[in-house]
Amino acid sequence: MAIKNKQDINGLNVPAAYTRVIRIFGGKEEGWNAFVGVYASADARETGLAPLTTFNVRAPYVSDQNPFTAVYAEISKLPEYTSAQNV
């Protein structure tokens, strides 16, 4: 599960930025906190290159919902991801 879109990262035009959750923490009481990486491409991530940037995102806990689904839904609400493609 990941998101692909065009982004400008620190002044660099990245036409196929690949955004993927690196780690999720939390649970029922506090909801989900995720550490997210943005890579130059899917290949960059698969070959072990470091992300161009990282950020944190929070998602509410919903009973019987996969935490990754909840986090990616929150990422998709961010302005830079409105035209992103799920991959």
C-alpha positions in Angstrom: 0.0 0.0 0.0 1.4 3.4 -1.0 0.5 6.6 -2.8 2.1 8.0 -5.9 1.8 11.6 -7.1 3.8 14.6 -8.4 5.3 16.7 -5.6 7.7 19.6 -5.1 10.0 18.6 -2.2 12.4 21.2 -0.8 12.4 22.9 -4.3 12.9 19.6 -6.1 10.3 18.6 -8.7 9.5 14.9 -8.1 7.2 13.6 -10.9 6.6 10.1 -9.3 6.9 10.7 -5.6 6.2 7.5 -3.7 4.7 8.0 -0.2 4.6 5.0 2.1 3.9 4.5 5.8 7.2 3.5 7.5 5.8 2.7 11.0 2.5 3.0 12.9 2.1 3.4 16.7 -0.9 3.6 18.9 -4.2 1.8 19.4 -7.7 2.0 20.7 -7.1 4.6 23.4 -4.9 7.1 21.5 -5.7 6.4 17.8 -2.9 5.9 15.3 0.3 7.9 14.8 2.2 7.1 11.7 5.7 8.0 10.5 5.5 8.4 6.7 8.3 8.6 4.1 8.3 10.2 0.7 10.7 8.6 -1.8 11.8 9.8 -5.2 10.1 6.7 -6.7 8.9 3.2 -5.8 12.3 1.9 -7.1 14.2 4.2 -4.8 12.3 2.8 -1.8 12.6 -0.8 -3.0 16.4 -0.4 -3.4 16.8 0.9 0.1 17.4 4.6 -0.6 16.4 7.0 2.2 13.2 9.1 1.9 13.5 12.6 0.5 11.4 13.8 3.4 9.3 12.4 6.3 6.2 13.5 8.2 3.9 12.3 10.9 0.1 11.8 10.5 -2.6 10.9 13.0 -5.7 8.8 12.3 -8.6 7.9 14.6 -9.0 4.4 15.8 -12.0 2.7 14.2 -13.1 -0.7 15.5 -12.5 -3.5 12.8 -10.6 -1.1 10.5 -7.0 -1.9 9.5 -4.7 0.9 10.9 -3.0 1.3 7.5 -6.3 1.9 5.8 -7.1 4.6 8.4 -3.7 6.3 8.0 -3.7 6.3 4.2 -7.3 7.8 4.3 -5.9 10.7 6.4 -2.9 11.2 4.1 -5.3 11.4 1.1 -7.0 14.3 2.8 -3.8 16.4 2.7 -3.8 19.1 0.0 -0.7 17.8 -1.7 -2.4 14.4 -2.1 -5.8 15.3 -3.5 -4.9 14.1 -7.0 -2.7 11.2 -5.8 -3.0 7.6 -7.0 -3.1 4.6 -4.6 -0.6 2.0 -5.7 
